[in-house]
């Protein structure tokens, strides 16, 4: 419950802000969006590519302008909320752990920055895929199938790379608390954990797969009412989707705590003495 409390105390206001901004952007470009969606079809790749490009040109400038100032602010706020909340959760599990929320917040900010870089790499890859498959001579047709194939491959590649590498940012906060280390020392120590390193990579990768499974399950359950769309419409359908989203968030938060506890217990089993300076 404590994990849900700190996450949702931050996530709900953030969702409201993003929702309001999305609605504001939609109102500005609603005519273009509605016309584009009504005419969009995969049976005519050239028309589909043109519509997608026009929609992107309409919504990209306000989105980029908004994210230019809001994304850094949200990252900093998330880091502080995560540092305080995660420290409280770990101290609830083990009261002997110290209160180092400010160091945990700094590490979370580094993790958010690394995640932002991975998202940028993914977006750059998507842009390259579009240039390679959709930008064709006037006498040719864009390769829609090839584009989506590249998008899937790039998305899976970035996801796997992040799942294999992000464990460093997950174990470093624990090392701050368990071994009383500073930020730099904790990051260095996370790379010198002996047999524990392989276990942490394995756990992190498995948890990444669990996230994918949760997304798939949420998608499946969200689509469950579609065969009954004639009977289940309007508020009932929205309530169902909200319930599925809520269940997904609860499950995702649970596995976040499970990963932390697994890391902590593995450290206690496989801990390796290290002479790295602690500051």
C-alpha positions in Angstrom: 0.0 0.0 0.0 2.8 2.4 0.8 4.2 1.8 -2.7 0.8 2.6 -4.3 0.5 5.7 -2.1 3.6 7.4 -3.2 3.4 6.4 -6.8 -0.2 7.4 -7.2 0.2 10.6 -5.2 2.6 11.6 -8.0 1.0 9.8 -10.9 -2.5 11.0 -10.6 -1.7 14.8 -10.7 0.7 14.1 -13.6 -1.9 12.2 -15.5 -4.4 15.1 -15.0 -1.8 17.6 -16.3 -1.0 15.5 -19.3 -4.6 14.8 -20.0 -5.5 18.5 -19.9 -2.6 19.3 -22.2 -3.6 16.6 -24.6 -7.1 17.9 -24.7 -5.8 21.4 -25.3 -3.7 20.2 -28.3 -6.6 18.2 -29.6 -8.9 21.2 -29.6 -6.4 23.2 -31.6 -5.9 20.5 -34.2 -9.2 18.6 -33.9 -10.3 19.3 -37.4 -7.1 17.9 -39.0 -7.1 15.0 -36.6 -10.7 14.1 -37.3 -10.3 14.4 -41.1 -7.1 12.4 -41.0 -8.5 9.5 -39.0 -11.6 9.3 -41.1 -9.6 9.1 -44.3 -6.8 6.8 -43.0 -6.6 3.4 -44.6 -3.8 0.8 -45.0 -5.2 -0.2 -48.4 -3.7 3.0 -49.8 -0.1 3.3 -48.4 0.6 6.6 -50.1 -2.5 8.2 -48.7 -1.8 6.7 -45.3 1.7 8.0 -45.2 0.6 11.5 -46.3 -2.1 11.6 -43.6 0.3 10.4 -40.9 2.8 13.1 -42.0 0.1 15.8 -41.9 -1.1 14.7 -38.5 2.5 14.7 -37.1 3.1 18.1 -38.5 -0.1 19.4 -36.8 0.5 18.0 -33.3 4.3 17.8 -33.1 5.1 21.5 -32.5 2.8 22.0 -29.5 3.9 18.7 -28.0 7.6 19.5 -28.4 7.0 23.0 -26.9 5.2 21.6 -23.9 7.6 18.7 -23.3 10.6 21.1 -23.6 9.8 22.7 -20.2 7.5 20.1 -18.6 9.6 16.9 -19.1 12.6 18.1 -17.0 10.3 19.4 -14.3 8.4 16.1 -14.2 11.7 14.2 -14.1 12.9 16.2 -11.1 9.6 15.9 -9.3 9.5 12.1 -10.0 13.0 11.7 -8.6 12.1 13.5 -5.4 8.9 11.5 -5.0 10.7 8.3 -5.8 13.5 9.0 -3.3 11.1 9.7 -0.5 8.6 7.0 -1.3 11.2 4.2 -2.1 13.1 5.0 1.1 9.9 4.7 3.1 9.0 1.4 1.5 12.4 -0.1 2.1 12.5 1.1 5.7 9.0 -0.4 6.2 10.5 -3.7 5.0 13.7 -3.3 7.0 13.5 -0.7 9.8 17.3 -0.9 10.3 18.0 0.8 6.9 19.0 4.5 7.1 17.0 7.5 5.8 18.9 8.6 2.7 16.0 9.7 0.5 18.0 12.6 -1.0 20.7 10.3 -2.4 18.0 7.9 -3.7 16.4 10.9 -5.4 19.6 11.8 -7.1 20.1 8.2 -8.3 16.5 8.1 -9.5 17.2 11.3 -11.5 20.1 9.6 -13.2 17.9 6.7 -14.0 15.3 9.0 -15.5 18.0 10.7 -17.6 19.2 7.3 -18.8 15.7 6.3 -19.6 15.2 9.6 -21.5 18.3 8.8 -23.6 16.9 5.3 -24.4 13.6 6.8 -25.5 15.5 9.3 -27.7 17.4 6.5 -29.3 14.1 4.6 -29.9 12.5 7.7 -31.4 15.6 8.3 -33.6 15.4 4.7 -34.7 11.7 5.2 -35.6 12.5 8.3 -37.5 15.2 6.4 -39.4 12.7 3.6 -40.1 10.2 6.1 -41.5 12.9 7.7 -43.7 14.1 4.3 -45.0 10.6 2.9 -45.8 8.2 5.7 -46.3 10.2 8.3 -48.2 10.0 7.0 -51.7 10.2 8.4 -55.2 7.0 9.9 -56.7 6.5 6.8 -58.8 6.8 4.3 -55.9 4.8 3.4 -52.8 5.8 3.6 -49.2 6.6 0.3 -47.6 4.1 0.3 -44.7 4.7 -3.3 -43.8 8.4 -2.8 -43.7 8.0 0.3 -41.5 6.0 -1.5 -38.9 8.4 -4.5 -39.0 11.3 -2.1 -38.3 9.3 -0.4 -35.5 8.6 -3.7 -33.8 12.3 -4.8 -34.1 13.6 -1.5 -32.8 11.1 -1.4 -30.0 12.0 -4.9 -28.8 15.7 -4.1 -29.2 15.6 -1.0 -27.1 13.4 -2.7 -24.5 15.7 -5.7 -24.1 18.8 -3.4 -23.9 17.1 -1.4 -21.2 16.0 -4.5 -19.3 19.6 -5.8 -19.4 21.3 -2.6 -18.4 18.9 -0.8 -16.0 19.5 -3.1 -13.1 22.5 -0.9 -12.2 20.1 1.9 -11.3 17.9 -0.5 -9.3 20.7 -2.0 -7.2 22.6 1.3 -6.6 20.0 2.8 -4.3 20.0 -0.4 -2.2 23.8 -0.2 -2.0 23.4 3.4 -0.7 21.3 2.1 2.2 22.9 -1.3 2.8 26.5 -0.3 2.5 26.3 3.4 3.4 27.8 4.6 0.1 27.6 7.8 -1.9 26.2 8.1 -5.4 29.5 7.5 -7.4 30.6 4.7 -5.0 27.2 2.9 -5.2 27.3 3.0 -9.0 30.9 1.6 -9.1 30.0 -1.0 -6.6 27.0 -2.1 -8.6 29.4 -3.2 -11.3 31.6 -5.2 -8.9 29.1 -7.6 -7.3 30.7 -10.9 -8.3 28.2 -13.7 -8.6 25.4 -11.4 -7.6 25.7 -9.4 -10.8 24.4 -12.3 -12.9 21.5 -12.9 -10.6 20.5 -9.2 -10.7 20.6 -9.1 -14.5 18.4 -12.3 -14.6 15.8 -10.9 -12.1 15.7 -7.5 -13.9 15.2 -9.2 -17.3 12.5 -11.5 -15.9 10.7 -8.5 -14.5 10.9 -6.8 -17.8 9.2 -9.9 -19.4 6.6 -9.7 -16.6 5.9 -6.1 -17.6 5.4 -7.2 -21.2 3.0 -10.0 -20.1 1.0 -7.5 -18.0 0.7 -5.2 -21.0 -0.5 -8.0 -23.1 -3.0 -9.1 -20.5 -4.3 -5.6 -20.1 -4.7 -5.3 -23.8 -6.6 -8.6 -24.0 -8.9 -7.7 -21.2 -9.5 -4.3 -22.6 -10.6 -5.9 -25.9 -12.8 -8.5 -24.1 -16.0 -6.4 -24.3 -15.7 -5.8 -28.1 -17.8 -8.8 -29.1 -20.5 -7.4 -26.9 -20.1 -3.8 -28.1 -23.8 -3.6 -29.0 -24.7 -4.2 -25.3 -21.7 -2.7 -23.6 -21.2 0.8 -24.7 -20.8 4.3 -23.2 -20.1 4.5 -19.4 -20.0 0.8 -18.9 -17.2 0.4 -21.4 -15.2 3.3 -20.0 -15.6 1.8 -16.5 -14.3 -1.5 -17.7 -11.3 0.1 -19.3 -10.6 2.1 -16.2 -10.8 -1.1 -14.0 -8.4 -2.9 -16.3 -6.0 0.1 -16.2 -6.2 0.2 -12.4 -5.5 -3.5 -12.2 -2.5 -3.2 -14.4 -1.1 -0.3 -12.3 -1.5 -2.3 -9.1 0.1 -5.4 -10.6 3.0 -3.3 -12.0 3.6 -1.6 -8.6 3.5 -5.0 -6.9 6.2 -6.4 -9.1 8.3 -3.3 -8.6 8.3 -3.9 -4.9 9.0 -7.6 -5.5 12.0 -6.8 -7.6 13.4 -4.5 -4.9 12.9 -7.2 -2.2 14.5 -9.8 -4.5 17.5 -7.5 -5.0 17.8 -6.9 -1.2 17.6 -10.6 -0.3 20.0 -11.6 -3.1 22.5 -9.0 -1.8 22.3 -10.6 1.7 23.0 -14.0 0.2 25.6 -13.2 -2.4 27.2 -10.1 -0.8 30.9 -9.8 -1.7 33.3 -7.7 0.3 34.6 -4.7 -1.6 37.3 -2.2 -1.0 35.8 0.6 -3.1 35.7 3.9 -1.3 32.2 4.6 0.2 31.9 8.3 -0.7 
